[in-house]
Amino acid sequence: FVHPGDEVIVLKPAYDCYEPAIMINGGIPVYLQLNKKDYRVDWEEFKSKISTKTRMVVINTPHNPSGRIFSKDDMLALQEILRPTNIILVSDEVYEHIVFDGQEHQSASRFDDLASRSFVCASFGKTFHVTGWKMGYCVAPSELMHEFRKTHQFAVFCVDHPVQRAMADYLKNEQNYLGLNTFYQEKRDFFLSGLKGSKFRFTPSQGTYFQLLDYSKITNESDEDLTKRLIINYKLASIPISSFNVGNRNDGVLRFCFAKKAETLEKAIEILHKL
């Protein structure tokens, strides 16, 4: 779908597999850097990034690493901007079943015009926290899937059949995925409740199993340096958000995963309170 010289709009911070896939096909990533305050999309700025060379847009909701979800208004705004174009949308929705505080996941497949131009990507690995099993799926209109299959068969060839059978059996009980919101929200709330009184600042994640923590009141270290110090001195893992940003912009923010056992989160909370 992407040819040499084609432009692909990527919202940053972004998962780091998007850009290599674009560039290996000769495409040119065009970045829209979201602000640290709330990671909202400025749709007027987004619109200004579109040119005659724009071939594709990549979005991610719920969003890794910020935990922000696209609202219905966001999706409607995107739909109206793309409506007069032939731009393809790749909607990365691998955290679709991990949305908090009674909010609803707004899939591109819910919106007629977006659905007609979208590849919606989902992941059993993310949904059920078995990412090493490498099991996911993609849906798109038939004309797009026809082209997709030409490459997919030879890029993947096949997947682990026993895992396919296991997933099919597990999915028969809808509560195994429809109940995940509550399951992960309890872990998010436990983690954030434990951080009250610490020097970290945060906005509760709206989705995914990631939480951003602003450490700017604690140290002037770069996020990469603090990440290394936490690993070396405390055996506590986090991800520096600069690695997701345009030009490795350092916002003084780390990403933590709260998809852990309670005792693991308790240990992490204890360490973070020491900073």
C-alpha positions in Angstrom: 0.0 0.0 0.0 2.9 2.4 0.7 5.3 3.1 -2.1 8.6 5.1 -2.3 7.8 8.8 -1.7 4.4 8.2 -0.1 3.8 9.9 3.2 2.3 8.3 6.3 1.1 10.3 9.3 2.1 9.0 12.6 0.9 10.4 16.0 3.8 10.6 18.4 4.6 9.3 21.0 4.1 6.0 19.1 4.8 2.3 19.3 8.2 1.9 17.7 7.3 -0.7 15.0 5.3 1.7 12.8 8.1 3.8 11.4 10.4 1.0 10.4 7.6 -0.7 8.5 6.9 2.6 6.7 10.5 3.3 5.8 11.4 -0.2 4.6 8.8 0.3 1.9 10.2 3.7 0.9 7.5 5.7 2.7 8.1 8.9 4.6 6.8 9.2 8.2 5.1 12.6 8.9 4.9 13.2 12.6 2.3 14.9 14.7 3.8 15.2 18.2 1.1 15.2 20.9 1.6 17.4 23.9 2.6 16.1 27.3 -0.3 17.7 29.1 -3.1 15.4 27.9 -2.0 13.8 24.7 -5.0 15.1 22.9 -5.0 15.3 19.1 -5.2 18.8 17.7 -7.3 18.0 14.6 -6.5 21.3 12.9 -2.8 20.5 13.2 -3.5 17.0 12.0 -5.3 18.3 9.0 -2.3 20.5 8.1 -0.1 17.4 7.9 -2.1 16.0 5.0 -0.6 16.6 1.5 -1.1 15.2 -2.0 1.5 12.6 -1.0 -0.3 11.3 2.0 -1.1 7.6 1.5 -1.9 6.4 5.0 -2.6 7.4 8.6 -1.7 5.3 11.6 -3.7 5.7 14.9 -3.6 3.8 18.1 -6.5 3.7 20.6 -6.3 3.0 23.5 -2.9 4.6 23.1 0.4 3.2 24.0 2.2 4.7 25.8 -0.1 7.5 27.2 -3.1 5.4 28.0 -5.4 7.9 26.4 -8.4 6.7 24.3 -9.9 8.4 21.3 -13.4 9.7 22.0 -16.4 9.5 19.7 -15.8 13.2 18.8 -12.2 12.3 17.9 -13.2 9.6 15.6 -15.9 11.8 14.0 -13.3 14.5 13.4 -10.9 12.1 11.9 -13.7 10.7 9.7 -14.6 14.1 8.3 -11.0 15.0 7.6 -10.4 11.8 5.7 -13.8 11.6 3.9 -12.8 13.6 0.8 -9.5 11.7 0.4 -8.3 8.2 -0.6 -6.1 7.9 2.4 -5.9 4.5 4.1 -6.3 4.2 7.9 -4.4 1.7 10.0 -6.2 1.6 13.4 -4.1 -0.2 16.0 -6.7 -1.3 18.5 -4.8 -4.0 20.4 -5.9 -2.7 23.8 -9.6 -2.6 22.7 -10.8 -4.5 25.8 -8.9 -2.6 28.3 -10.8 0.7 28.8 -11.6 2.2 32.2 -14.1 4.4 34.2 -17.1 3.3 32.2 -15.9 4.7 28.9 -16.3 2.8 25.6 -13.7 1.9 23.0 -14.4 3.7 19.8 -13.3 1.4 17.0 -12.8 2.7 13.5 -15.2 -0.1 12.5 -18.1 1.8 14.2 -17.9 4.7 11.7 -19.0 3.9 8.2 -16.5 6.0 6.2 -13.6 5.1 8.5 -14.5 1.4 8.3 -14.5 1.6 4.5 -10.8 2.6 4.4 -9.4 1.0 7.5 -7.3 -1.9 8.6 -8.3 -2.6 12.2 -5.6 -4.5 14.0 -6.3 -6.4 17.2 -4.4 -8.8 19.5 -5.3 -11.8 21.6 -1.8 -11.5 23.1 -2.5 -8.0 24.4 -6.0 -8.8 25.5 -5.1 -11.8 27.5 -1.5 -10.7 28.5 0.1 -13.5 26.5 2.1 -11.4 24.1 4.8 -14.0 23.6 2.2 -16.2 21.9 2.1 -13.7 18.9 -1.6 -14.2 18.1 -3.7 -11.4 16.6 -6.0 -10.5 13.8 -6.8 -7.9 11.2 -10.1 -6.8 9.6 -10.7 -4.6 6.6 -13.0 -4.3 3.6 -12.7 -7.1 1.1 -10.8 -5.1 -1.5 -8.2 -4.1 1.0 -7.9 -7.6 2.5 -7.4 -9.0 -1.0 -4.2 -7.0 -1.3 -3.3 -7.7 2.3 -3.3 -11.5 1.8 -0.9 -11.3 -1.1 1.9 -10.3 1.3 0.6 -11.7 4.6 0.8 -15.4 3.5 4.5 -15.1 2.8 5.4 -12.8 5.7 3.8 -15.0 8.3 3.0 -18.2 6.5 1.2 -19.8 9.4 0.7 -19.4 13.2 0.8 -21.8 16.0 -2.3 -24.0 15.5 -2.6 -25.3 19.1 -2.7 -21.7 20.3 -5.4 -20.9 17.8 -7.5 -23.8 19.1 -6.9 -22.6 22.7 -7.9 -19.1 21.9 -11.0 -20.2 20.1 -12.1 -22.3 23.1 -11.3 -19.5 25.5 -13.3 -17.0 23.5 -16.5 -19.0 23.9 -17.0 -17.4 27.3 -17.5 -13.7 26.6 -16.7 -12.8 30.1 -13.1 -13.8 29.5 -12.7 -10.6 27.5 -15.7 -8.4 28.4 -14.6 -8.5 32.1 -11.1 -7.3 31.5 -12.0 -3.7 32.0 -12.8 -4.3 35.7 -9.8 -6.7 36.1 -7.2 -4.2 34.9 -8.9 -1.1 36.4 -8.6 -2.7 39.8 -4.9 -3.0 39.2 -4.6 0.6 37.9 -6.4 1.9 40.9 -4.3 -0.2 43.3 -1.1 1.1 41.8 -2.2 4.8 41.8 -3.7 4.6 45.3 -0.4 3.4 46.5 1.4 6.3 44.9 -0.6 8.9 46.8 1.7 11.0 48.9 4.7 10.3 46.5 6.4 13.0 44.5 5.1 11.6 41.2 2.4 13.4 39.3 -0.1 11.5 37.0 -3.3 11.5 35.2 -5.1 8.1 35.5 -4.7 6.0 32.4 -7.9 5.7 30.4 -7.0 2.4 28.9 -4.2 -0.2 28.2 -2.2 -1.6 31.2 0.2 1.3 31.2 0.5 4.3 33.5 2.6 7.4 32.9 4.3 9.0 35.8 5.8 12.5 35.7 8.9 12.7 37.8 9.8 16.3 37.2 9.5 17.2 40.9 12.0 14.5 41.9 15.0 14.9 39.6 16.4 16.7 36.6 17.8 13.4 35.1 16.8 12.4 31.6 14.2 9.7 31.5 16.7 7.3 30.1 19.1 7.9 33.0 16.4 7.5 35.6 15.2 4.3 33.9 18.7 2.9 34.1 19.1 3.9 37.7 15.8 2.3 38.7 16.8 -0.9 37.0 20.4 -1.0 38.4 19.7 0.1 41.9 16.2 -1.2 42.5 15.5 -3.9 39.8 12.4 -1.8 38.8 11.6 -1.7 35.1 10.0 1.2 33.3 10.2 2.7 29.8 11.5 6.2 29.0 8.9 8.1 27.0 11.6 10.0 25.0 12.0 6.8 23.0 8.5 7.2 21.6 8.7 11.0 20.9 9.9 13.0 17.9 13.6 13.7 18.2 13.6 11.7 21.6 12.1 14.7 23.3 12.4 14.3 27.1 9.2 15.2 28.9 10.3 13.8 32.3 7.8 11.0 32.1 8.2 7.2 32.5 5.8 4.4 31.5 5.0 1.7 34.0 3.1 -1.5 33.4 0.5 -2.4 36.1 -0.4 -5.8 34.7 1.3 -7.4 37.6 0.5 -9.4 40.8 -0.5 -7.3 43.8 2.8 -8.2 45.6 4.8 -7.0 42.7 2.9 -3.7 42.6 3.4 -3.3 46.3 7.2 -3.6 45.9 7.2 -1.1 43.1 5.1 1.4 45.1 7.5 1.1 48.0 10.5 1.8 45.8 8.8 4.8 44.1 8.0 6.4 47.4 11.7 6.4 48.2 12.5 8.7 45.3 
